[in-house]
């Protein structure tokens, strides 16, 4: 395995001089880290939790923009627009 600095590796990847998998890139960067940096990285990764967005969490986000007067027209909106656009004159 060839060891290069992070900046050299990045330049080589950007110029297409080498092609490496994500895992290979990660290993080559990890190899350059000190033990303390590795411990900090692991602590960071353990604390990182990917948040899942649920329907309940996004419900109502756009409610402040809702036009109460138009809500009653929502049920028939598709049929009305289809009829306006595709009905024979």
C-alpha positions as CSV (number, residue, x, y, z in Angstrom):
1,X,0.0,0.0,0.0
2,X,1.3,3.4,-0.9
3,X,1.1,6.0,1.9
4,X,0.5,9.6,0.8
5,X,-0.7,12.7,2.6
6,X,-4.4,13.5,2.7
7,X,-4.0,16.4,0.4
8,X,-2.0,14.4,-2.2
9,X,-4.6,11.7,-2.1
10,X,-7.4,14.1,-2.6
11,X,-5.6,15.7,-5.6
12,X,-4.9,12.4,-7.1
13,X,-8.6,11.3,-6.7
14,X,-9.9,14.5,-8.2
15,X,-7.6,14.3,-11.2
16,X,-8.7,10.7,-11.7
17,X,-5.1,9.4,-11.3
18,X,-6.3,6.7,-9.0
19,X,-9.5,5.0,-8.4
20,X,-10.2,3.7,-4.9
21,X,-13.3,2.4,-3.2
22,X,-14.7,4.4,-0.3
23,X,-13.4,1.8,2.1
24,X,-9.9,2.1,0.7
25,X,-10.0,5.9,1.0
26,X,-11.3,5.6,4.6
27,X,-8.5,3.2,5.5
28,X,-5.8,5.4,4.0
29,X,-7.1,8.4,5.9
30,X,-7.4,6.4,9.2
31,X,-3.9,5.2,8.8
32,X,-2.7,8.8,9.1
33,X,-4.5,9.5,12.3
34,X,-3.0,9.4,15.8
35,X,-4.4,7.2,18.5
36,X,-6.0,10.3,20.1
37,X,-7.6,11.4,16.8
38,X,-9.0,7.9,16.3
39,X,-10.5,7.9,19.8
40,X,-12.1,11.3,19.1
41,X,-13.4,10.0,15.7
42,X,-15.0,7.0,17.4
43,X,-16.6,9.1,20.1
44,X,-18.0,11.4,17.4
45,X,-19.3,8.4,15.4
46,X,-20.9,6.8,18.4
47,X,-22.7,10.0,19.3
48,X,-24.0,10.5,15.7
49,X,-27.4,9.1,15.3
50,X,-29.1,9.4,11.9
51,X,-32.5,10.9,12.6
52,X,-35.4,9.2,10.8
53,X,-38.1,11.6,9.6
54,X,-41.5,10.3,10.2
55,X,-44.9,11.5,8.9
56,X,-45.7,12.6,12.4
57,X,-42.6,14.8,12.6
58,X,-43.3,16.6,9.3
59,X,-47.0,16.9,9.7
60,X,-48.0,20.5,9.8
61,X,-44.7,22.0,8.7
62,X,-46.5,23.9,5.9
63,X,-49.7,24.5,7.8
64,X,-48.9,28.2,8.4
65,X,-49.2,28.6,4.6
66,X,-52.5,26.9,4.3
67,X,-55.4,28.9,2.9
68,X,-58.4,27.8,4.9
69,X,-60.8,29.1,2.1
70,X,-59.3,26.6,-0.4
71,X,-59.3,23.5,1.8
72,X,-62.9,22.7,0.9
73,X,-61.9,22.7,-2.8
74,X,-59.1,20.2,-2.4
75,X,-61.2,17.1,-2.7
76,X,-62.4,18.0,-6.2
77,X,-59.3,19.8,-7.4
78,X,-57.9,17.0,-9.6
79,X,-61.1,16.3,-11.4
80,X,-61.8,20.0,-11.9
81,X,-58.3,20.7,-13.4
82,X,-58.4,17.6,-15.5
83,X,-61.7,18.6,-16.9
84,X,-60.5,22.2,-17.6
85,X,-57.4,21.0,-19.4
86,X,-58.6,18.0,-21.3
87,X,-62.3,18.7,-21.9
88,X,-63.1,19.1,-25.6
89,X,-64.1,22.8,-26.4
